[in-house]
Amino acid sequence: MDLKRIGIIAVALVGSYTFAQNSKMADIVTEFEADNWALNRTYIVQESEEYYQRFSTFYNDWNKKLSAVDFNALSQQGKVDYVLLKNLVNKGEYFLNQEYDAFKEVSEVSSFAKDIFPFIKNRRRGKKPESKELAQIFQDASQSVDSEMESWKAKPFKDWQTADKASQLIVSFQKGLEEAYNFYYGYDPDFTWWVEKPYIKLNEKLTAYAEFLKENYSEGSVKDDGSGIIGKPIGEEALKESLALEFIPYTPDELIKTAEAQFEWCKNEMIKASRELGYGDDWKKALEHVKNTYVPAGEQPQAIMDLYSHSVDFIEERDLITLPELAKETWGMKMMSPERQKVSPFFLGGRDIIISYPTMEMDHDDKLMSMRGNNPNFSFPTVQHELLPGHNLQYFMTSRNKSYRRPFSTPFWTEGWALYWEIILWNKDFPQTPEQKLGMLFWRIHRCARIIFSLKFHLGEMTPQECIDLLVDEVGHEYANAEAEVRRSFTTNYPPLYQLAYMMGGLQFYALRNEMLDKGWTEKQFHDQVMKEGRMPVEVLRALLQDLPLNKNYKTKWKFSTAFK
């Protein structure tokens, strides 16, 4: 047998072994995700002792399962998957314990429900209830709720966050009770006859109880600073732990300082562009000029198409990344509803680009605000951020490469990658006119402001109104757009670190790019490999690409460069 043939066989055997190792961890990751989904589907009363105990056991069992894995026998890919899954378990356990501690503070508000909860549990297996007895239990519970409300009036909660948690307990219980009731109602005649009226009465009492609890807090606790935006600051310790779980080895204060340095760079570049337009150092006037470059109503889709074609041509001419033909064929456009524009005044995207632009039913001022805020120059960096090579390409590639890594998704990877391309394209002179430069810089400084205001809000150093004022006074937002941005940051399902993930994730990718280029990689090699490895924190991606040592309890330690030029 010749040496060439021996080499081919050896490579095949190594590849097979590596696949087997990766397959083992891939299957374990898939099992974890399936278990998690199955339990969440089963235990729908999330604010209950049962739920917290069950998921505490779940995470404990998974820690034991991971401890039994022979880490050293895994390939580098397998070790990466292990580290990612271990971190995911730790993250889930940490936030579960945070919520459980808050639950225990207010669990007494649901003491009336102890005799009803067995009905909810037994429903899962379809056990026929003792309808007459259950009706009486519901009646008694209604009276207990009245007594509880009177009792809690004399002892308001220390702050509105605690009151809100208490209200959530009742809402969660009410949801579980409704589900169980609807299972039997109309199907079981005995149940329907006995339980209907007592249930209706109890349900009304629970609605009133939840509403009462939500507002039952100390007068010294300020819920609304006048902006109408209610968020929940998580505090410094939770921020630090959250950053560590996202593999960000910097403190909130260090990140704020980095953002402030970026902010000043952006402001200086905006002044340069302003001078090119003839507005001197008055960058706000220059921004007004750019805002008024909006296209007429009805012409936005074509403007988006033109911007898309321009960015793709620019990227392909420089051979920066592989853009599959099917990816270029299958992205789409959608129009955003007026209602959604109240919290998302600018374009969104992913598999499609969602156009935020005025519709007939919007007020005149809202129409103008939308047109000005989504002018082609502001949209200049947005199209590639949302489509190719940004979010659309991410979805396309991760559906086809290591899709089992979906649970490891993090905004530092998702949003960081899209923001990274804004940095790369700026450095490659993608914007040619001062209007295009201001359009890119507007979003760049906006992402810096996001880091500052979101971290300072969660540290208790800024109120929502102060966040709005920062965006209006220092970034150049229209007031309504700034308000929508802050509302989106604090009152939706976005996690506390989401808004800082854009710029910080982008800087992580940029730092890793520079390291890989120093090792002899091309930009295209780097970009293509990122898309092939799937979702994960950038620090772990770095360990994978550079074959760095890993251990079972790997913690963040990569002090990535925050330089961007």
RODO-2510 file (C-alpha; in nm, 4 decimals, decimal comma):
residues 565
     n   res          X          Y          Z
     1     m     0,0000     0,0000     0,0000
     2     d     0,1508     0,3352    -0,1028
     3     l     0,2056     0,6197     0,1435
     4     k    -0,0520     0,8416    -0,0269
     5     r    -0,3235     0,5787     0,0201
     6     i    -0,2181     0,5278     0,3843
     7     g    -0,2433     0,9032     0,4386
     8     i    -0,5925     0,9150     0,2912
     9     i    -0,7098     0,6313     0,5140
    10     a    -0,5517     0,7939     0,8201
    11     v    -0,7255     1,1226     0,7473
    12     a    -1,0544     0,9391     0,7014
    13     l    -1,0132     0,7571     1,0327
    14     v    -0,9274     1,0757     1,2195
    15     g    -1,2217     1,2496     1,0588
    16     s    -1,4508     0,9642     1,1566
    17     y    -1,3222     0,9721     1,5158
    18     t    -1,3635     1,3487     1,5353
    19     f    -1,7164     1,3214     1,3992
    20     a    -1,7984     1,0557     1,6547
    21     q    -1,6725     1,2768     1,9357
    22     n    -1,8588     1,5777     1,8038
    23     s    -2,1681     1,3698     1,7465
    24     k    -2,1643     1,2572     2,1084
    25     m    -2,1666     1,6139     2,2407
    26     a    -2,4101     1,7264     1,9711
    27     d    -2,6534     1,4594     2,0846
    28     i    -2,6085     1,5644     2,4473
    29     v    -2,6777     1,9283     2,3581
    30     t    -2,9876     1,8219     2,1643
    31     e    -3,1039     1,6144     2,4610
    32     f    -3,0653     1,9105     2,6973
    33     e    -3,2682     2,1384     2,4716
    34     a    -3,5407     1,8760     2,4332
    35     d    -3,5558     1,8123     2,8092
    36     n    -3,5776     2,1835     2,8810
    37     w    -3,8578     2,2304     2,6298
    38     a    -4,0518     1,9284     2,7590
    39     l    -4,0397     2,0483     3,1199
    40     n    -4,1402     2,4052     3,0330
    41     r    -4,4306     2,2634     2,8365
    42     t    -4,5392     2,0568     3,1368
    43     y    -4,4917     2,2983     3,4269
    44     i    -4,6820     2,5984     3,2962
    45     v    -4,7364     2,7595     3,6388
    46     q    -4,3887     2,9069     3,6403
    47     e    -4,4389     3,1104     3,9559
    48     s    -4,4851     2,8137     4,1880
    49     e    -4,2820     2,6109     4,4359
    50     e    -4,3306     2,3086     4,2124
    51     y    -4,1757     2,4843     3,9124
    52     y    -3,8690     2,6118     4,0961
    53     q    -3,8046     2,2795     4,2662
    54     r    -3,8427     2,0847     3,9414
    55     f    -3,6030     2,3055     3,7492
    56     s    -3,3563     2,3125     4,0344
    57     t    -3,3494     1,9327     4,0089
    58     f    -3,3205     1,9599     3,6304
    59     y    -3,0058     2,1739     3,6443
    60     n    -2,8584     1,9627     3,9238
    61     d    -2,9134     1,6464     3,7182
    62     w    -2,7517     1,8021     3,4153
    63     n    -2,4477     1,9126     3,6137
    64     k    -2,4084     1,5484     3,7253
    65     k    -2,4505     1,4272     3,3672
    66     l    -2,1817     1,6643     3,2420
    67     s    -1,9475     1,5679     3,5247
    68     a    -1,9625     1,2097     3,3985
    69     v    -1,8397     1,3064     3,0491
    70     d    -1,4750     1,2232     2,9772
    71     f    -1,3737     1,5770     2,8828
    72     n    -1,0150     1,4946     2,7904
    73     a    -1,1299     1,2338     2,5384
    74     l    -1,3263     1,4926     2,3420
    75     s    -1,2023     1,6651     2,0306
    76     q    -1,1589     2,0420     2,0383
    77     q    -1,5045     2,0748     1,8822
    78     g    -1,6447     1,8466     2,1506
    79     k    -1,4674     2,0415     2,4270
    80     v    -1,6154     2,3642     2,2924
    81     d    -1,9632     2,2107     2,2969
    82     y    -1,9040     2,0898     2,6514
    83     v    -1,7934     2,4353     2,7712
    84     l    -2,0916     2,5957     2,5976
    85     l    -2,3411     2,3502     2,7467
    86     k    -2,1874     2,3742     3,0946
    87     n    -2,2152     2,7532     3,0738
    88     l    -2,5755     2,7278     2,9528
    89     v    -2,6635     2,5073     3,2512
    90     n    -2,4873     2,7483     3,4883
    91     k    -2,6671     3,0429     3,3318
    92     g    -3,0064     2,8762     3,3623
    93     e    -2,9384     2,7792     3,7235
    94     y    -2,8195     3,1282     3,8169
    95     f    -3,1247     3,3067     3,6809
    96     l    -3,3574     3,0400     3,8225
    97     n    -3,2115     3,1003     4,1684
    98     q    -3,2453     3,4763     4,1239
    99     e    -3,6128     3,4376     4,0436
   100     y    -3,6652     3,1790     4,3162
   101     d    -3,5267     3,4136     4,5802
   102     a    -3,7680     3,6820     4,4617
   103     f    -4,0515     3,4265     4,4626
   104     k    -3,9879     3,3220     4,8218
   105     e    -4,0169     3,6851     4,9345
   106     v    -4,3799     3,7008     4,8207
   107     s    -4,4967     3,3367     4,8154
   108     e    -4,7431     3,4023     5,0969
   109     v    -4,9744     3,5881     4,8592
   110     s    -5,0763     3,2549     4,7061
   111     s    -5,1354     3,0645     5,0312
   112     f    -5,5060     3,0428     4,9413
   113     a    -5,4185     2,8226     4,6449
   114     k    -5,2698     2,5243     4,8294
   115     d    -5,5931     2,3221     4,8017
   116     i    -5,6436     2,4141     4,4340
   117     f    -5,2972     2,3273     4,3048
   118     p    -5,3574     1,9480     4,3218
   119     f    -5,6418     2,0022     4,0724
   120     i    -5,3955     2,1675     3,8310
   121     k    -5,1403     1,8859     3,8767
   122     n    -5,3965     1,6055     3,8421
   123     r    -5,5310     1,7581     3,5223
   124     r    -5,1999     1,6688     3,3490
   125     r    -5,3012     1,3040     3,3637
   126     g    -5,6706     1,3653     3,3154
   127     k    -5,7780     1,2539     3,6625
   128     k    -6,1498     1,3110     3,7082
   129     p    -6,2006     1,5731     3,9786
   130     e    -6,4453     1,5479     4,2666
   131     s    -6,6537     1,8282     4,1220
   132     k    -6,8756     1,9066     4,4227
   133     e    -6,5724     1,9268     4,6535
   134     l    -6,3772     2,1339     4,4026
   135     a    -6,6646     2,3816     4,3727
   136     q    -6,6534     2,4356     4,7484
   137     i    -6,2751     2,4750     4,7399
   138     f    -6,3175     2,7477     4,4757
   139     q    -6,5824     2,9175     4,6893
   140     d    -6,3605     2,9115     4,9953
   141     a    -6,0660     3,0413     4,7905
   142     s    -6,2715     3,3411     4,6741
   143     q    -6,3377     3,4349     5,0361
   144     s    -5,9710     3,3827     5,1224
   145     v    -5,8622     3,6136     4,8410
   146     d    -6,0855     3,8885     4,9843
   147     s    -5,9268     3,8396     5,3270
   148     e    -5,5766     3,8357     5,1781
   149     m    -5,6370     4,1638     4,9969
   150     e    -5,7490     4,3292     5,3185
   151     s    -5,4494     4,1899     5,5041
   152     w    -5,1937     4,3070     5,2448
   153     k    -5,3335     4,6601     5,2398
   154     a    -5,1811     4,7095     5,5845
   155     k    -4,8338     4,5864     5,4766
   156     p    -4,7333     4,7180     5,1343
   157     f    -4,4242     4,5702     4,9713
   158     k    -4,0903     4,7479     5,0057
   159     d    -4,0755     4,8453     4,6381
   160     w    -4,2700     4,8177     4,3145
   161     q    -4,0486     4,5375     4,1828
   162     t    -4,1481     4,3139     4,4750
   163     a    -4,5125     4,4077     4,4292
   164     d    -4,4844     4,3193     4,0613
   165     k    -4,3401     3,9768     4,1469
   166     a    -4,6315     3,9141     4,3843
   167     s    -4,8737     4,0045     4,1079
   168     q    -4,6940     3,7673     3,8692
   169     l    -4,7538     3,4793     4,1122
   170     i    -5,1268     3,5308     4,0924
   171     v    -5,1272     3,5792     3,7146
   172     s    -4,9225     3,2622     3,6676
   173     f    -5,1525     3,0620     3,8967
   174     q    -5,4555     3,2052     3,7186
   175     k    -5,3155     3,0907     3,3839
   176     g    -5,2649     2,7344     3,5117
   177     l    -5,6097     2,7280     3,6694
   178     e    -5,7712     2,8464     3,3483
   179     e    -5,5964     2,5775     3,1470
   180     a    -5,7114     2,3029     3,3858
   181     y    -6,0669     2,4382     3,4029
   182     n    -6,1014     2,4564     3,0230
   183     f    -5,9825     2,0959     2,9946
   184     y    -6,2909     1,9685     3,1812
   185     y    -6,5436     2,2437     3,1110
   186     g    -6,8152     2,1383     2,8666
   187     y    -6,6735     1,7878     2,8358
   188     d    -6,7467     1,6662     3,1889
   189     p    -7,1141     1,7521     3,2630
   190     d    -7,0771     1,6997     3,6385
   191     f    -6,7752     1,9294     3,6483
   192     t    -6,9455     2,1941     3,4369
   193     w    -7,2616     2,1914     3,6507
   194     w    -7,0805     2,2253     3,9823
   195     v    -6,7714     2,4295     3,9048
   196     e    -6,8728     2,6883     3,6414
   197     k    -7,0100     2,9592     3,8710
   198     p    -6,7516     2,9206     4,1501
   199     y    -6,4725     2,9336     3,8897
   200     i    -6,6073     3,2524     3,7283
   201     k    -6,6303     3,4153     4,0698
   202     l    -6,2784     3,3048     4,1691
   203     n    -6,1299     3,4123     3,8376
   204     e    -6,2731     3,7616     3,8809
   205     k    -6,1323     3,7757     4,2338
   206     l    -5,7889     3,6690     4,1091
   207     t    -5,7857     3,9406     3,8418
   208     a    -5,8669     4,2040     4,1022
   209     y    -5,6104     4,0548     4,3433
   210     a    -5,3312     4,0634     4,0867
   211     e    -5,4094     4,4249     3,9981
   212     f    -5,4162     4,5207     4,3663
   213     l    -5,0835     4,3519     4,4445
   214     k    -4,9111     4,5216     4,1520
   215     e    -4,9790     4,8644     4,3029
   216     n    -4,9337     4,7687     4,6687
   217     y    -4,5872     4,9052     4,7387
   218     s    -4,4234     5,1667     4,9577
   219     e    -4,4778     5,5303     4,8674
   220     g    -4,1014     5,5753     4,8776
   221     s    -4,0541     5,3449     4,5789
   222     v    -4,0563     5,5365     4,2482
   223     k    -4,1964     5,3343     3,9615
   224     d    -4,2317     5,5983     3,6916
   225     d    -3,9901     5,8899     3,6535
   226     g    -4,2439     6,0720     3,4378
   227     s    -4,1421     5,9098     3,1094
   228     g    -4,4063     5,6383     3,1337
   229     i    -4,1325     5,3782     3,0815
   230     i    -4,1114     5,1149     3,3546
   231     g    -3,7997     4,9008     3,3609
   232     k    -3,6395     4,6750     3,6210
   233     p    -3,2770     4,7607     3,7064
   234     i    -3,0942     4,4398     3,7989
   235     g    -2,8069     4,5972     3,9949
   236     e    -2,4275     4,5740     3,9791
   237     e    -2,3795     4,2183     4,1050
   238     a    -2,6304     4,0703     3,8607
   239     l    -2,4697     4,2708     3,5794
   240     k    -2,1236     4,1338     3,6642
   241     e    -2,2512     3,7762     3,6794
   242     s    -2,4440     3,8192     3,3541
   243     l    -2,1318     3,9542     3,1807
   244     a    -1,9259     3,6590     3,3049
   245     l    -2,1886     3,4147     3,1748
   246     e    -2,1648     3,5887     2,8349
   247     f    -1,7833     3,5540     2,8403
   248     i    -1,7235     3,9279     2,8755
   249     p    -1,4330     3,9755     3,1251
   250     y    -1,4937     4,3446     3,1850
   251     t    -1,6808     4,5292     3,4591
   252     p    -1,9762     4,7564     3,3806
   253     d    -1,7604     5,0607     3,4576
   254     e    -1,4885     4,9436     3,2156
   255     l    -1,7463     4,8913     2,9410
   256     i    -1,8950     5,2359     2,9992
   257     k    -1,5474     5,3912     2,9630
   258     t    -1,4910     5,2015     2,6376
   259     a    -1,8278     5,3212     2,5075
   260     e    -1,7498     5,6781     2,6055
   261     a    -1,4198     5,6634     2,4130
   262     q    -1,6035     5,5278     2,1086
   263     f    -1,8674     5,7946     2,1548
   264     e    -1,6072     6,0713     2,1356
   265     w    -1,4499     5,9181     1,8246
   266     c    -1,7912     5,9082     1,6560
   267     k    -1,8656     6,2670     1,7565
   268     n    -1,5344     6,3865     1,6095
   269     e    -1,5988     6,2007     1,2849
   270     m    -1,9494     6,3494     1,2677
   271     i    -1,8004     6,6970     1,2997
   272     k    -1,5613     6,6188     1,0110
   273     a    -1,8549     6,5109     0,7920
   274     s    -2,0517     6,8146     0,9046
   275     r    -1,7688     7,0387     0,7847
   276     e    -1,7716     6,8619     0,4469
   277     l    -2,1398     6,9566     0,4140
   278     g    -2,0706     7,3185     0,5032
   279     y    -2,2251     7,3149     0,8521
   280     g    -1,8975     7,3624     1,0379
   281     d    -1,8969     7,2015     1,3840
   282     d    -2,2774     7,2050     1,4054
   283     w    -2,3242     6,8301     1,3535
   284     k    -2,6900     6,8482     1,4563
   285     k    -2,7649     7,0758     1,1584
   286     a    -2,5781     6,8320     0,9375
   287     l    -2,7933     6,5484     1,0755
   288     e    -3,1055     6,7528     0,9993
   289     h    -2,9835     6,7830     0,6430
   290     v    -2,9398     6,4042     0,6251
   291     k    -3,2808     6,3332     0,7805
   292     n    -3,4418     6,5362     0,5044
   293     t    -3,2931     6,3125     0,2344
   294     y    -3,5862     6,0741     0,2825
   295     v    -3,7517     5,9215    -0,0220
   296     p    -4,1201     5,9864    -0,1038
   297     a    -4,3874     5,7629     0,0457
   298     g    -4,4217     5,4382    -0,1498
   299     e    -4,0630     5,4412    -0,2817
   300     q    -3,8899     5,2927     0,0222
   301     p    -3,8849     4,9291    -0,1012
   302     q    -3,6955     5,0313    -0,4154
   303     a    -3,4561     5,2410    -0,2057
   304     i    -3,3867     4,9336     0,0087
   305     m    -3,3267     4,7218    -0,3020
   306     d    -3,0776     4,9761    -0,4328
   307     l    -2,8902     4,9848    -0,1016
   308     y    -2,8845     4,6040    -0,0851
   309     s    -2,7414     4,5696    -0,4347
   310     h    -2,4779     4,8323    -0,3628
   311     s    -2,3560     4,6656    -0,0409
   312     v    -2,3493     4,3136    -0,1909
   313     d    -2,1574     4,4368    -0,4958
   314     f    -1,9083     4,6142    -0,2689
   315     i    -1,8503     4,3009    -0,0583
   316     e    -1,8255     4,0590    -0,3511
   317     e    -1,5922     4,2822    -0,5494
   318     r    -1,3496     4,2646    -0,2552
   319     d    -1,4117     3,8913    -0,1979
   320     l    -1,4700     3,9431     0,1734
   321     i    -1,7043     3,6493     0,2383
   322     t    -1,8887     3,3740     0,0551
   323     l    -2,2485     3,4764    -0,0157
   324     p    -2,4349     3,1632    -0,1351
   325     e    -2,6546     3,2212    -0,4379
   326     l    -2,9550     3,0726    -0,2559
   327     a    -2,9065     3,3182     0,0299
   328     k    -2,9111     3,6047    -0,2188
   329     e    -3,2247     3,4567    -0,3748
   330     t    -3,4350     3,3865    -0,0652
   331     w    -3,4253     3,6977     0,1540
   332     g    -3,7465     3,9045     0,1592
   333     m    -3,9111     4,2309     0,2568
   334     k    -4,1959     4,3033     0,4966
   335     m    -4,3641     4,6265     0,6017
   336     m    -4,3809     4,7091     0,9730
   337     s    -4,7205     4,7905     1,1251
   338     p    -4,7823     5,1383     1,2722
   339     e    -4,8352     4,9772     1,6134
   340     r    -4,4988     4,8032     1,6050
   341     q    -4,3264     5,1242     1,4996
   342     k    -4,4146     5,2714     1,8401
   343     v    -4,1455     5,0494     1,9978
   344     s    -3,9364     4,9751     1,6854
   345     p    -3,9170     5,2978     1,4881
   346     f    -3,6319     5,1762     1,2668
   347     f    -3,5778     4,8829     1,0355
   348     l    -3,5628     4,5327     1,1775
   349     g    -3,4480     4,2195     1,0103
   350     g    -3,3350     3,8627     1,0207
   351     r    -3,4544     3,6280     0,7512
   352     d    -3,6308     3,9304     0,6004
   353     i    -3,5840     4,3044     0,6250
   354     i    -3,8796     4,4680     0,7954
   355     i    -3,9309     4,8190     0,6640
   356     s    -4,0362     5,0853     0,9123
   357     y    -4,2055     5,3454     0,6944
   358     p    -4,5297     5,5397     0,7140
   359     t    -4,8685     5,3930     0,6309
   360     m    -5,1963     5,5699     0,5589
   361     e    -5,3446     5,5357     0,9079
   362     m    -5,0517     5,7064     1,0825
   363     d    -5,0732     6,0692     1,2001
   364     h    -4,8910     6,3311     0,9942
   365     d    -4,6179     6,3857     1,2543
   366     d    -4,5612     6,0109     1,2890
   367     k    -4,5382     5,9759     0,9117
   368     l    -4,2745     6,2465     0,8890
   369     m    -4,0806     6,1077     1,1844
   370     s    -4,0707     5,7631     1,0233
   371     m    -3,9594     5,8991     0,6862
   372     r    -3,6868     6,1180     0,8378
   373     g    -3,5598     5,8461     1,0712
   374     n    -3,5410     5,5881     0,7920
   375     n    -3,3882     5,8000     0,5176
   376     p    -3,1531     5,6198     0,2718
   377     n    -2,8397     5,7528     0,4399
   378     f    -2,9447     5,6298     0,7837
   379     s    -3,0423     5,3038     0,6125
   380     f    -2,7057     5,2864     0,4342
   381     p    -2,5492     5,0601     0,7035
   382     t    -2,8781     4,9029     0,8101
   383     v    -2,9456     4,6943     0,4998
   384     q    -2,6251     4,4934     0,5198
   385     h    -2,6689     4,4696     0,9003
   386     e    -3,0085     4,3053     0,8564
   387     l    -2,9517     4,1102     0,5330
   388     l    -2,6193     4,0026     0,3796
   389     p    -2,3687     3,9490     0,5336
   390     g    -2,5563     4,0271     0,8579
   391     h    -2,8566     3,8583     1,0150
   392     n    -2,9997     3,6956     0,7048
   393     l    -2,6707     3,5206     0,6297
   394     q    -2,6452     3,4164     0,9948
   395     y    -2,9842     3,2455     0,9791
   396     f    -2,9020     3,0906     0,6428
   397     m    -2,5673     2,9463     0,7490
   398     t    -2,6570     2,8356     1,1029
   399     s    -2,9519     2,6401     0,9627
   400     r    -2,7017     2,4429     0,7546
   401     n    -2,3939     2,4254     0,9775
   402     k    -2,3898     2,2877     1,3331
   403     s    -2,7556     2,3793     1,3846
   404     y    -2,7512     2,1923     1,7165
   405     r    -2,5666     2,4946     1,8590
   406     r    -2,8858     2,7001     1,8464
   407     p    -2,9238     2,7029     2,2301
   408     f    -2,5836     2,8761     2,2569
   409     s    -2,7046     3,1833     2,0744
   410     t    -2,6048     3,5107     2,2342
   411     p    -2,6651     3,8703     2,1223
   412     f    -2,2880     3,9251     2,1399
   413     w    -2,2632     3,6806     1,8481
   414     t    -2,5876     3,7718     1,6685
   415     e    -2,5796     4,1492     1,6932
   416     g    -2,2032     4,1651     1,7323
   417     w    -2,1500     4,0039     1,3899
   418     a    -2,3849     4,2493     1,2171
   419     l    -2,2215     4,5479     1,3918
   420     y    -1,8755     4,4105     1,3088
   421     w    -1,9561     4,4519     0,9410
   422     e    -2,0357     4,8176     0,9985
   423     i    -1,6838     4,8590     1,1435
   424     i    -1,5231     4,6649     0,8579
   425     l    -1,7082     4,8520     0,5850
   426     w    -1,6304     5,1902     0,7407
   427     n    -1,2624     5,1018     0,7511
   428     k    -1,2798     5,0024     0,3833
   429     d    -1,4274     5,3404     0,2817
   430     f    -1,7734     5,2035     0,2101
   431     p    -1,9323     5,5457     0,2746
   432     q    -1,8226     5,7893     0,0051
   433     t    -2,0368     6,0989     0,0661
   434     p    -2,0578     6,3016     0,3880
   435     e    -2,4276     6,2074     0,4048
   436     q    -2,3402     5,8378     0,3941
   437     k    -2,0700     5,8906     0,6568
   438     l    -2,3175     6,0655     0,8863
   439     g    -2,5670     5,7839     0,8295
   440     m    -2,3143     5,5214     0,9419
   441     l    -2,1865     5,7349     1,2285
   442     f    -2,5378     5,8016     1,3539
   443     w    -2,5872     5,4322     1,4164
   444     r    -2,2350     5,3865     1,5483
   445     i    -2,2785     5,6575     1,8124
   446     h    -2,6277     5,5245     1,8825
   447     r    -2,4759     5,1845     1,9744
   448     c    -2,2250     5,3594     2,2030
   449     a    -2,5093     5,5453     2,3735
   450     r    -2,6932     5,2143     2,4189
   451     i    -2,4029     5,0774     2,6234
   452     i    -2,3880     5,3866     2,8377
   453     f    -2,7565     5,4285     2,9103
   454     s    -2,8450     5,0589     2,9486
   455     l    -2,5616     4,9872     3,1935
   456     k    -2,6161     5,3077     3,3883
   457     f    -2,9886     5,2344     3,4071
   458     h    -2,9256     4,8879     3,5513
   459     l    -2,6675     5,0352     3,7901
   460     g    -2,9322     5,2817     3,9100
   461     e    -2,7376     5,5808     3,7741
   462     m    -2,9817     5,6884     3,5006
   463     t    -3,3591     5,7069     3,4758
   464     p    -3,5525     5,6246     3,1567
   465     q    -3,6123     5,9966     3,0990
   466     e    -3,2403     6,0674     3,1265
   467     c    -3,1794     5,7888     2,8739
   468     i    -3,4240     5,9548     2,6330
   469     d    -3,2560     6,2918     2,6821
   470     l    -2,9142     6,1389     2,6069
   471     l    -3,0383     6,0039     2,2741
   472     v    -3,2010     6,3344     2,1784
   473     d    -2,9278     6,5727     2,2973
   474     e    -2,6112     6,3753     2,2266
   475     v    -2,7056     6,1373     1,9432
   476     g    -2,9540     6,3473     1,7459
   477     h    -3,2670     6,1319     1,7686
   478     e    -3,6159     6,2674     1,7184
   479     y    -3,7838     6,2651     2,0610
   480     a    -4,0464     6,0065     1,9677
   481     n    -3,7818     5,7761     1,8193
   482     a    -3,5650     5,8138     2,1312
   483     e    -3,8606     5,7335     2,3545
   484     a    -3,9403     5,4245     2,1468
   485     e    -3,5787     5,3103     2,1643
   486     v    -3,5661     5,3383     2,5449
   487     r    -3,9054     5,1720     2,5785
   488     r    -3,7826     4,8860     2,3588
   489     s    -3,4708     4,8508     2,5734
   490     f    -3,6427     4,8259     2,9111
   491     t    -4,0037     4,7144     2,8696
   492     t    -3,9849     4,4320     2,6158
   493     n    -3,8307     4,0849     2,6376
   494     y    -3,4787     4,2030     2,5610
   495     p    -3,2353     4,0847     2,8318
   496     p    -3,0384     4,3526     3,0236
   497     l    -2,7165     4,3033     2,8224
   498     y    -2,8788     4,3015     2,4808
   499     q    -2,8236     4,6657     2,3947
   500     l    -2,4546     4,6655     2,4780
   501     a    -2,4030     4,3416     2,2828
   502     y    -2,4029     4,5221     1,9458
   503     m    -2,0873     4,7256     1,9931
   504     m    -1,9094     4,4948     2,2376
   505     g    -1,9772     4,1873     2,0273
   506     g    -1,8616     4,3799     1,7195
   507     l    -1,5372     4,4758     1,8929
   508     q    -1,4864     4,1118     1,9971
   509     f    -1,5205     3,9968     1,6363
   510     y    -1,2894     4,2754     1,5190
   511     a    -1,0249     4,1830     1,7761
   512     l    -1,0494     3,8147     1,6798
   513     r    -1,0264     3,9047     1,3096
   514     n    -0,7034     4,0922     1,3725
   515     e    -0,5584     3,7998     1,5683
   516     m    -0,6452     3,5542     1,2899
   517     l    -0,5014     3,7797     1,0191
   518     d    -0,1795     3,7974     1,2215
   519     k    -0,1745     3,4169     1,2062
   520     g    -0,1898     3,4202     0,8274
   521     w    -0,5629     3,3862     0,7658
   522     t    -0,7384     3,5909     0,5012
   523     e    -1,0469     3,7945     0,5849
   524     k    -1,2582     3,5636     0,3714
   525     q    -1,1260     3,2535     0,5510
   526     f    -1,2106     3,4089     0,8842
   527     h    -1,5582     3,5253     0,7837
   528     d    -1,6524     3,1938     0,6219
   529     q    -1,5313     2,9928     0,9204
   530     v    -1,7295     3,2053     1,1668
   531     m    -2,0450     3,1273     0,9699
   532     k    -1,9640     2,7538     0,9632
   533     e    -1,9081     2,7142     1,3371
   534     g    -2,2524     2,8294     1,4486
   535     r    -2,3732     3,0364     1,7394
   536     m    -2,1533     3,0841     2,0454
   537     p    -1,9784     3,3521     2,2544
   538     v    -1,6890     3,5018     2,0599
   539     e    -1,4320     3,4090     2,3242
   540     v    -1,5233     3,0404     2,2872
   541     l    -1,5096     3,0767     1,9090
   542     r    -1,1576     3,2149     1,9531
   543     a    -1,0572     2,9061     2,1544
   544     l    -1,1970     2,6869     1,8778
   545     l    -1,0282     2,8667     1,5876
   546     q    -0,6941     2,8929     1,7668
   547     d    -0,7066     2,5491     1,9296
   548     l    -0,6549     2,7020     2,2742
   549     p    -0,6556     2,4926     2,5936
   550     l    -0,9977     2,4410     2,7523
   551     n    -1,1096     2,2819     3,0767
   552     k    -1,4417     2,1574     3,2138
   553     n    -1,4987     2,4741     3,4140
   554     y    -1,3647     2,7270     3,1659
   555     k    -1,4334     3,0894     3,2615
   556     t    -1,3963     3,4099     3,0654
   557     k    -1,0451     3,5556     3,0559
   558     w    -0,9891     3,7031     2,7080
   559     k    -0,9257     4,0750     2,7515
   560     f    -1,0007     4,1503     2,3890
   561     s    -0,8707     4,4679     2,2293
   562     t    -1,1268     4,7467     2,2040
   563     a    -0,9358     4,9234     1,9242
   564     f    -1,1425     4,9672     1,6106
   565     k    -0,9180     5,1438     1,3578
***
